[in-house]
Amino acid sequence: MLKHDIVVVGAGLAGQRAALAAARAGHDVALVSKLHPLRSHSGAAQGGINAAVGKEDSVETHIYDTVKGSDYLGDQDAIEFFCQQAGPTVIEMEHFGTIFSRSDDGSLARRAFGGAGFPRTIYAADRTGLALLQGIYEHLGTETIRIYEEWFLLSVVVRDGRVQGISAFDRRTLKVEGIAAKAVILATGPFGRIYGRTTNAHSCTGDGVAAAYRAGAALKDMEFVQFHPTALMESSILITEGARGEGGILKNVNGERFMARYAPHVLDLASRDVVSRAIVTEVKEGRGFPGGFVHLELMHLGKEKIESRLQEICDFSRTYAGVDPVTEPIPVYPAQHYMMGGISTNMKGEASIPGLYAAGEAACVSIHGANRLGGNSLLETLVFGKQAGLAAAEFVASAPDTEIRAEDLEKETAHIQQLWNRTEGESPRALRTELQQTMDQLVGIYRTPEELFRALRQVRALQERYRNVRVIDRSTTYNIDLTDALEVGNLLTLAEIIVVGAIARTESRGAHTRLDFPARDDKSWMKHTLAHWTVNGPELSYAPVAYTRWEPKERVY
């Protein structure tokens, strides 16, 4: 039997930082990933990482901007800790070898991001996530960490009220294995592939979040789904907020800088929920371009600035949209980008099951509340990845031994065998496509009760059809058809929770906009949604928001 003190599932920034912290505390650590670590979705993050390091900026302002950006649903004690750790975290990553962009005086270059009172987003051109990932991966190699590369998580094993380890399979052999551990840290990232129009990679299917939910852990604030305002119209490839931070301008078909109507003080650098709603409104009211999009103009910035600071954006626009940002506007429209919700944890990354931890986008601390500010997600992975690794290391120092028994693997093995043996049934790709169409059309930026209830019926119908899903491919090495089938099951599980939470929350707050309840309702809804698994679907309960100093008030940008 495979056995380690701590198993970290997911090898993006949060998982690698957690593994590094736990290993340096002297423990036997394993890192399980369905991808090569450098292919993790963290590498797709473009714009930057927030830290109040400028002379005119302050940690206090970063805290306030994050509280305000969360539409006051973020836990303020967690936000204070998070922002206080920002500067030291960026310095640590620079010492790890991250090559950040520099200003003329040699200091860290910073750009403006939406919802921020000062330019505090430190960047490496428009490849910040990849630069951070490469830096931390090099340091991972200095520790004795076992990496299970291209292993697929099946379940979190819980017995006697605590975590025993995980079940997973090696994609090269398809053999189901147990990995015993005193602590498990889930850092499997987002689940944006619930939607068809998303900036997320195809691998972002919420495997760890779904496994934690099925194991009995609480999921928090799942109804809050962030849409990024600027994604390429056809492909949904992300156009970083850094493009607007460098001075990019959004315009409608009439040539108007329309954000003056929605955020007169900060214009294109309002928070993401505000800008996304503005773009959708412009298109719905007939001021979009034929085909339903708006333009992002960079031409006025000049060729040198565009090509030096926004290299990837130039490549993406030229390759996938056939436009040159130096001379032409970029066609953009919002796409699903980030999940504010995830596995409910405290600031140490502890989930509701002893021995279970989570970090990064798979977790919900909550620092983002109802809406995440750009530049805070990369910081979140590093700050709370480290905290989860340290907390797990402390826990296992006195935790009793664990084991994976044969019966712990029976359910997962039987499920895979059923998929394998079924000769007729549903195609996982067809189910995934129908789910994505349902979420795109009915659970988007603007939500109505009629559409949400229709979405719930459709998702549950797809869950019923999933019971008869089959795997056509019979190969026993890197069977993508099998992986697809398992991922679709996870997506269907999480989609139901999003819709149920959205139906229940009868207010508009941050990224959750109900047309029938257009106002924020602090009296009734200043609380976190918690979802627990039951045989009849998610059971919702609620938890208070942590306050320190800032009382809720109207958000104005």
VOTORVEX-623447 format. One record per residue (C-alpha): residue number from 1; x, y, z; residue in three letters. Coordinates in steps of 0.05 Angstrom, whole numbers. Layout:
R   seq     east    north       up   type
R   NUM        X        Y        Z    ALA
...
//
This chain:
R   seq     east    north       up   type
R     1        0        0        0    MET
R     2       23       70      -16    LEU
R     3       31      114       45    LYS
R     4       54      185       63    HIS
R     5       45      233      120    ASP
R     6       11      285       75    ILE
R     7      -19      279        6    VAL
R     8      -29      343      -34    VAL
R     9      -77      335      -93    VAL
R    10      -66      386     -148    GLY
R    11        1      414     -171    ALA
R    12      -14      486     -188    GLY
R    13       11      544     -146    LEU
R    14      -31      527      -85    ALA
R    15      -13      453      -86    GLY
R    16       61      464      -97    GLN
R    17       65      518      -43    ARG
R    18       28      472        6    ALA
R    19       74      413      -11    ALA
R    20      136      456       -3    LEU
R    21      114      483       65    ALA
R    22       97      413       91    ALA
R    23      161      382       65    ALA
R    24      204      436       96    ARG
R    25      169      422      162    ALA
R    26      201      353      159    GLY
R    27      145      308      135    HIS
R    28      137      255       81    ASP
R    29       97      291       27    VAL
R    30       66      266      -38    ALA
R    31       39      310      -94    LEU
R    32      -16      279     -137    VAL
R    33      -34      313     -203    SER
R    34      -73      292     -265    LYS
R    35      -26      338     -305    LEU
R    36       48      353     -306    HIS
R    37       56      407     -253    PRO
R    38       79      459     -303    LEU
R    39       15      448     -344    ARG
R    40      -28      467     -284    SER
R    41      -80      521     -296    HIS
R    42      -42      570     -252    SER
R    43        4      580     -312    GLY
R    44      -53      612     -350    ALA
R    45      -60      671     -302    ALA
R    46      -37      732     -339    GLN
R    47      -45      799     -305    GLY
R    48       -9      799     -239    GLY
R    49       -7      791     -164    ILE
R    50      -30      844     -114    ASN
R    51       14      872      -59    ALA
R    52       15      941      -28    ALA
R    53       89      956      -37    VAL
R    54       86     1026      -66    GLY
R    55      101     1088      -24    LYS
R    56       32     1118      -35    GLU
R    57       -4     1051      -24    ASP
R    58      -18     1016       42    SER
R    59      -39      948       68    VAL
R    60      -99      982       99    GLU
R    61     -123     1005       30    THR
R    62     -112      936        1    HIS
R    63     -155      907       57    ILE
R    64     -211      958       46    TYR
R    65     -210      948      -30    ASP
R    66     -217      873      -21    THR
R    67     -274      880       30    VAL
R    68     -310      928      -16    LYS
R    69     -296      885      -77    GLY
R    70     -326      825      -42    SER
R    71     -391      865      -36    ASP
R    72     -380      858       39    TYR
R    73     -389      782       39    LEU
R    74     -314      768       50    GLY
R    75     -292      749      120    ASP
R    76     -255      811      144    GLN
R    77     -208      775      192    ASP
R    78     -185      730      135    ALA
R    79     -178      789       87    ILE
R    80     -135      827      137    GLU
R    81      -88      768      146    PHE
R    82      -87      756       70    PHE
R    83      -68      828       53    CYS
R    84      -15      832      109    GLN
R    85       18      771       78    GLN
R    86       20      801        8    ALA
R    87       85      839       11    GLY
R    88      125      783       44    PRO
R    89       96      732       -5    THR
R    90      117      772      -66    VAL
R    91      187      781      -37    ILE
R    92      191      707      -23    GLU
R    93      171      690      -94    MET
R    94      223      738     -121    GLU
R    95      275      703      -79    HIS
R    96      249      637     -107    PHE
R    97      270      663     -176    GLY
R    98      207      695     -205    THR
R    99      228      747     -255    ILE
R   100      179      805     -246    PHE
R   101      175      864     -293    SER
R   102      212      926     -269    ARG
R   103      202     1001     -271    SER
R   104      256     1048     -297    ASP
R   105      283     1058     -227    ASP
R   106      291      983     -217    GLY
R   107      232      975     -170    SER
R   108      177      924     -181    LEU
R   109      132      948     -237    ALA
R   110       59      956     -218    ARG
R   111       -4      964     -260    ARG
R   112      -75      986     -242    ALA
R   113     -128      933     -236    PHE
R   114     -203      939     -228    GLY
R   115     -231      957     -160    GLY
R   116     -163      978     -131    ALA
R   117     -150     1045     -100    GLY
R   118      -77     1045     -124    PHE
R   119      -37     1009     -177    PRO
R   120      -13      950     -136    ARG
R   121      -13      892     -185    THR
R   122       58      867     -194    ILE
R   123       68      829     -258    TYR
R   124      114      792     -305    ALA
R   125       91      821     -371    ALA
R   126       25      783     -382    ASP
R   127       52      715     -361    ARG
R   128       53      724     -286    THR
R   129       22      658     -267    GLY
R   130       72      619     -309    LEU
R   131      131      659     -281    ALA
R   132      108      643     -209    LEU
R   133       96      570     -226    LEU
R   134      165      561     -256    GLN
R   135      198      594     -196    GLY
R   136      164      551     -144    ILE
R   137      171      487     -185    TYR
R   138      247      495     -184    GLU
R   139      245      498     -108    HIS
R   140      200      438     -105    LEU
R   141      257      399     -135    GLY
R   142      302      416      -75    THR
R   143      257      374      -29    GLU
R   144      244      299      -26    THR
R   145      172      300      -50    ILE
R   146      141      241      -86    ARG
R   147      103      265     -147    ILE
R   148       47      221     -174    TYR
R   149       43      253     -243    GLU
R   150      -19      239     -285    GLU
R   151      -58      206     -230    TRP
R   152     -133      219     -226    PHE
R   153     -167      231     -159    LEU
R   154     -228      187     -146    LEU
R   155     -245      199      -73    SER
R   156     -224      224       -5    VAL
R   157     -227      165       42    VAL
R   158     -258      181      110    VAL
R   159     -266      132      167    ARG
R   160     -276      140      242    ASP
R   161     -292      213      231    GLY
R   162     -225      232      200    ARG
R   163     -187      228      134    VAL
R   164     -150      164      119    GLN
R   165     -123      183       50    GLY
R   166     -147      182      -21    ILE
R   167     -164      134      -77    SER
R   168     -138      149     -147    ALA
R   169     -114      115     -210    PHE
R   170      -52      120     -252    ASP
R   171      -74      141     -321    ARG
R   172      -19       98     -351    ARG
R   173      -48       34     -323    THR
R   174     -119       51     -300    LEU
R   175     -106       12     -236    LYS
R   176     -144       40     -176    VAL
R   177      -97       51     -117    GLU
R   178     -103       76      -46    GLY
R   179      -55      126      -18    ILE
R   180      -58      129       58    ALA
R   181      -44      196       92    ALA
R   182      -55      229      159    LYS
R   183      -75      293      122    ALA
R   184     -100      309       52    VAL
R   185      -94      378       21    ILE
R   186     -140      390      -39    LEU
R   187     -114      442      -87    ALA
R   188     -147      418     -151    THR
R   189     -167      488     -176    GLY
R   190     -232      511     -208    PRO
R   191     -290      478     -242    PHE
R   192     -305      528     -297    GLY
R   193     -317      474     -348    ARG
R   194     -388      471     -321    ILE
R   195     -396      528     -371    TYR
R   196     -383      525     -445    GLY
R   197     -360      598     -451    ARG
R   198     -303      598     -401    THR
R   199     -230      619     -396    THR
R   200     -215      556     -356    ASN
R   201     -173      499     -384    ALA
R   202     -207      433     -403    HIS
R   203     -177      402     -341    SER
R   204     -215      449     -294    CYS
R   205     -269      401     -272    THR
R   206     -271      408     -197    GLY
R   207     -248      337     -181    ASP
R   208     -224      354     -111    GLY
R   209     -284      398      -94    VAL
R   210     -332      343     -115    ALA
R   211     -292      290      -77    ALA
R   212     -293      332      -13    ALA
R   213     -368      343      -20    TYR
R   214     -382      269      -28    ARG
R   215     -338      255       32    ALA
R   216     -381      300       76    GLY
R   217     -344      367       74    ALA
R   218     -383      432       69    ALA
R   219     -379      474        6    LEU
R   220     -387      549       14    LYS
R   221     -417      605      -29    ASP
R   222     -422      563      -92    MET
R   223     -474      609     -124    GLU
R   224     -421      663     -135    PHE
R   225     -391      653     -204    VAL
R   226     -345      706     -233    GLN
R   227     -347      725     -306    PHE
R   228     -287      760     -334    HIS
R   229     -308      821     -375    PRO
R   230     -258      812     -431    THR
R   231     -251      745     -466    ALA
R   232     -241      736     -540    LEU
R   233     -309      732     -573    MET
R   234     -303      666     -609    GLU
R   235     -253      625     -568    SER
R   236     -265      654     -497    SER
R   237     -189      661     -489    ILE
R   238     -175      708     -432    LEU
R   239     -154      780     -447    ILE
R   240     -122      801     -382    THR
R   241     -149      858     -340    GLU
R   242      -78      883     -347    GLY
R   243      -97      907     -416    ALA
R   244     -145      957     -384    ARG
R   245      -95      969     -329    GLY
R   246      -45      992     -381    GLU
R   247      -97     1040     -409    GLY
R   248     -143      998     -453    GLY
R   249     -212     1026     -467    ILE
R   250     -279      991     -478    LEU
R   251     -323     1020     -532    LYS
R   252     -391     1001     -561    ASN
R   253     -415     1003     -633    VAL
R   254     -429     1078     -628    ASN
R   255     -357     1091     -609    GLY
R   256     -377     1109     -537    GLU
R   257     -333     1095     -477    ARG
R   258     -395     1065     -445    PHE
R   259     -365     1051     -376    MET
R   260     -376     1125     -361    ALA
R   261     -450     1105     -352    ARG
R   262     -436     1050     -302    TYR
R   263     -373     1071     -264    ALA
R   264     -361     1145     -276    PRO
R   265     -303     1151     -228    HIS
R   266     -259     1093     -250    VAL
R   267     -290     1076     -318    LEU
R   268     -259     1012     -347    ASP
R   269     -226      995     -281    LEU
R   270     -288      981     -241    ALA
R   271     -294      912     -208    SER
R   272     -305      853     -254    ARG
R   273     -378      842     -238    ASP
R   274     -394      915     -254    VAL
R   275     -357      914     -321    VAL
R   276     -386      847     -341    SER
R   277     -457      870     -328    ARG
R   278     -443      934     -367    ALA
R   279     -420      896     -428    ILE
R   280     -479      849     -427    VAL
R   281     -527      908     -419    THR
R   282     -495      945     -477    GLU
R   283     -504      885     -522    VAL
R   284     -575      870     -499    LYS
R   285     -596      942     -510    GLU
R   286     -570      941     -581    GLY
R   287     -504      979     -573    ARG
R   288     -460      919     -585    GLY
R   289     -428      901     -651    PHE
R   290     -463      852     -698    PRO
R   291     -452      783     -667    GLY
R   292     -458      809     -596    GLY
R   293     -393      838     -570    PHE
R   294     -357      903     -554    VAL
R   295     -288      929     -571    HIS
R   296     -227      934     -527    LEU
R   297     -181      986     -557    GLU
R   298     -106      987     -543    LEU
R   299      -82     1022     -606    MET
R   300      -71     1089     -572    HIS
R   301      -19     1057     -525    LEU
R   302       31     1049     -580    GLY
R   303       66      989     -610    LYS
R   304      125      986     -561    GLU
R   305       82      987     -498    LYS
R   306       31      937     -525    ILE
R   307       82      886     -550    GLU
R   308      128      891     -489    SER
R   309       76      889     -433    ARG
R   310       21      849     -467    LEU
R   311       59      798     -508    GLN
R   312       10      741     -499    GLU
R   313      -49      785     -514    ILE
R   314      -17      804     -580    CYS
R   315       -4      731     -597    ASP
R   316      -74      708     -577    PHE
R   317     -110      764     -614    SER
R   318      -70      754     -678    ARG
R   319      -74      678     -676    THR
R   320     -145      666     -652    TYR
R   321     -184      728     -671    ALA
R   322     -146      751     -732    GLY
R   323     -136      821     -706    VAL
R   324      -73      860     -689    ASP
R   325      -82      899     -624    PRO
R   326      -30      949     -647    VAL
R   327      -75      972     -704    THR
R   328     -144      942     -690    GLU
R   329     -193      935     -632    PRO
R   330     -202      867     -599    ILE
R   331     -273      837     -600    PRO
R   332     -291      817     -528    VAL
R   333     -350      791     -487    TYR
R   334     -353      763     -416    PRO
R   335     -337      690     -402    ALA
R   336     -338      649     -338    GLN
R   337     -271      658     -305    HIS
R   338     -268      643     -230    TYR
R   339     -308      608     -175    MET
R   340     -314      647     -111    MET
R   341     -343      585      -78    GLY
R   342     -308      521      -59    GLY
R   343     -290      476        0    ILE
R   344     -305      515       63    SER
R   345     -242      527      103    THR
R   346     -214      572      157    ASN
R   347     -150      613      149    MET
R   348     -107      552      162    LYS
R   349     -140      515      105    GLY
R   350     -177      467      152    GLU
R   351     -241      438      124    ALA
R   352     -299      410      164    SER
R   353     -269      339      166    ILE
R   354     -208      328      211    PRO
R   355     -146      317      169    GLY
R   356     -176      350      107    LEU
R   357     -148      416       81    TYR
R   358     -159      458       18    ALA
R   359     -126      517      -15    ALA
R   360     -129      559      -78    GLY
R   361     -191      563     -121    GLU
R   362     -216      496      -96    ALA
R   363     -224      528      -27    ALA
R   364     -268      583        0    CYS
R   365     -236      618       60    VAL
R   366     -274      668       45    SER
R   367     -233      728       23    ILE
R   368     -268      741      -43    HIS
R   369     -339      739      -18    GLY
R   370     -387      754      -75    ALA
R   371     -335      781     -123    ASN
R   372     -260      772     -130    ARG
R   373     -214      830     -147    LEU
R   374     -164      816     -203    GLY
R   375      -94      804     -177    GLY
R   376     -118      771     -112    ASN
R   377     -123      700     -138    SER
R   378      -49      687     -150    LEU
R   379      -36      716      -81    LEU
R   380      -90      671      -51    GLU
R   381      -57      608      -79    THR
R   382       10      625      -47    LEU
R   383      -14      654       20    VAL
R   384      -65      599       36    PHE
R   385      -26      543        1    GLY
R   386       30      557       50    LYS
R   387      -18      561      109    GLN
R   388      -51      495       91    ALA
R   389       17      461       86    GLY
R   390       39      488      153    LEU
R   391      -27      469      187    ALA
R   392      -27      399      157    ALA
R   393       46      390      181    ALA
R   394       26      410      251    GLU
R   395      -34      364      250    PHE
R   396        3      301      227    VAL
R   397       58      310      279    ALA
R   398       10      282      332    SER
R   399      -43      248      289    ALA
R   400      -53      172      294    PRO
R   401      -33      127      237    ASP
R   402      -81      115      178    THR
R   403      -94       60      128    GLU
R   404     -131       47       64    ILE
R   405     -169      -18       65    ARG
R   406     -194      -59        7    ALA
R   407     -265      -39       21    GLU
R   408     -246       34       15    ASP
R   409     -232       23      -59    LEU
R   410     -291      -23      -76    GLU
R   411     -340       32      -93    LYS
R   412     -294       69     -140    GLU
R   413     -269        5     -172    THR
R   414     -341      -19     -183    ALA
R   415     -361       48     -214    HIS
R   416     -304       46     -264    ILE
R   417     -320      -27     -280    GLN
R   418     -393       -8     -293    GLN
R   419     -371       46     -342    LEU
R   420     -325       -3     -375    TRP
R   421     -375      -60     -381    ASN
R   422     -434      -20     -406    ARG
R   423     -445      -33     -480    THR
R   424     -501       18     -489    GLU
R   425     -514       85     -456    GLY
R   426     -499      159     -455    GLU
R   427     -438      192     -484    SER
R   428     -400      234     -431    PRO
R   429     -384      286     -484    ARG
R   430     -457      295     -502    ALA
R   431     -476      303     -429    LEU
R   432     -420      353     -418    ARG
R   433     -442      394     -478    THR
R   434     -514      396     -455    GLU
R   435     -493      416     -385    LEU
R   436     -450      473     -412    GLN
R   437     -507      498     -456    GLN
R   438     -554      497     -397    THR
R   439     -507      537     -352    MET
R   440     -489      587     -407    ASP
R   441     -561      601     -424    GLN
R   442     -595      597     -356    LEU
R   443     -543      610     -300    VAL
R   444     -504      668     -327    GLY
R   445     -490      740     -307    ILE
R   446     -564      759     -301    TYR
R   447     -609      708     -267    ARG
R   448     -684      698     -262    THR
R   449     -724      647     -221    PRO
R   450     -755      618     -283    GLU
R   451     -688      605     -315    GLU
R   452     -656      579     -252    LEU
R   453     -712      529     -238    PHE
R   454     -708      506     -311    ARG
R   455     -633      498     -303    ALA
R   456     -643      456     -240    LEU
R   457     -692      410     -276    ARG
R   458     -644      402     -334    GLN
R   459     -583      389     -290    VAL
R   460     -621      336     -250    ARG
R   461     -645      304     -315    ALA
R   462     -573      301     -338    LEU
R   463     -553      270     -271    GLN
R   464     -605      215     -283    GLU
R   465     -578      203     -353    ARG
R   466     -508      201     -325    TYR
R   467     -527      138     -286    ARG
R   468     -525      104     -355    ASN
R   469     -461      135     -381    VAL
R   470     -412       90     -417    ARG
R   471     -340       88     -439    VAL
R   472     -331       69     -512    ILE
R   473     -255       67     -514    ASP
R   474     -227        1     -489    ARG
R   475     -154       21     -484    SER
R   476     -120       11     -417    THR
R   477      -68       66     -424    THR
R   478      -87      140     -420    TYR
R   479     -160      126     -432    ASN
R   480     -186      197     -442    ILE
R   481     -257      171     -452    ASP
R   482     -257      144     -380    LEU
R   483     -228      208     -353    THR
R   484     -281      248     -390    ASP
R   485     -336      206     -359    ALA
R   486     -310      215     -288    LEU
R   487     -300      290     -298    GLU
R   488     -371      299     -324    VAL
R   489     -398      266     -261    GLY
R   490     -360      317     -220    ASN
R   491     -385      375     -262    LEU
R   492     -458      353     -256    LEU
R   493     -450      347     -180    THR
R   494     -423      417     -173    LEU
R   495     -471      449     -223    ALA
R   496     -530      427     -181    GLU
R   497     -501      462     -120    ILE
R   498     -490      527     -158    ILE
R   499     -561      528     -183    VAL
R   500     -593      509     -116    VAL
R   501     -553      564      -81    GLY
R   502     -572      615     -134    ALA
R   503     -646      599     -127    ILE
R   504     -643      606      -52    ALA
R   505     -605      673      -50    ARG
R   506     -661      723      -63    THR
R   507     -617      785      -71    GLU
R   508     -565      814     -118    SER
R   509     -494      816      -91    ARG
R   510     -428      818     -128    GLY
R   511     -428      767     -185    ALA
R   512     -497      740     -166    HIS
R   513     -550      785     -200    THR
R   514     -623      767     -193    ARG
R   515     -668      809     -239    LEU
R   516     -727      795     -192    ASP
R   517     -687      818     -131    PHE
R   518     -642      874     -159    PRO
R   519     -620      902      -91    ALA
R   520     -570      876      -41    ARG
R   521     -606      853       22    ASP
R   522     -559      858       81    ASP
R   523     -613      845      131    LYS
R   524     -630      776      104    SER
R   525     -569      755       64    TRP
R   526     -506      779       98    MET
R   527     -487      706      108    LYS
R   528     -448      650       75    HIS
R   529     -484      592       41    THR
R   530     -461      523       62    LEU
R   531     -479      461       21    ALA
R   532     -475      389       47    HIS
R   533     -485      325        8    TRP
R   534     -549      285       17    THR
R   535     -580      230      -25    VAL
R   536     -634      279      -47    ASN
R   537     -585      334      -68    GLY
R   538     -550      391      -32    PRO
R   539     -576      412       36    GLU
R   540     -564      486       49    LEU
R   541     -548      520      115    SER
R   542     -518      587      130    TYR
R   543     -460      617      169    ALA
R   544     -445      688      192    PRO
R   545     -396      734      157    VAL
R   546     -336      754      200    ALA
R   547     -331      829      213    TYR
R   548     -274      870      241    THR
R   549     -279      943      221    ARG
R   550     -318      956      158    TRP
R   551     -394      960      159    GLU
R   552     -430      946       93    PRO
R   553     -446     1005       49    LYS
R   554     -464     1016      -24    GLU
R   555     -409     1000      -73    ARG
R   556     -393     1058     -119    VAL
R   557     -338     1058     -171    TYR
//
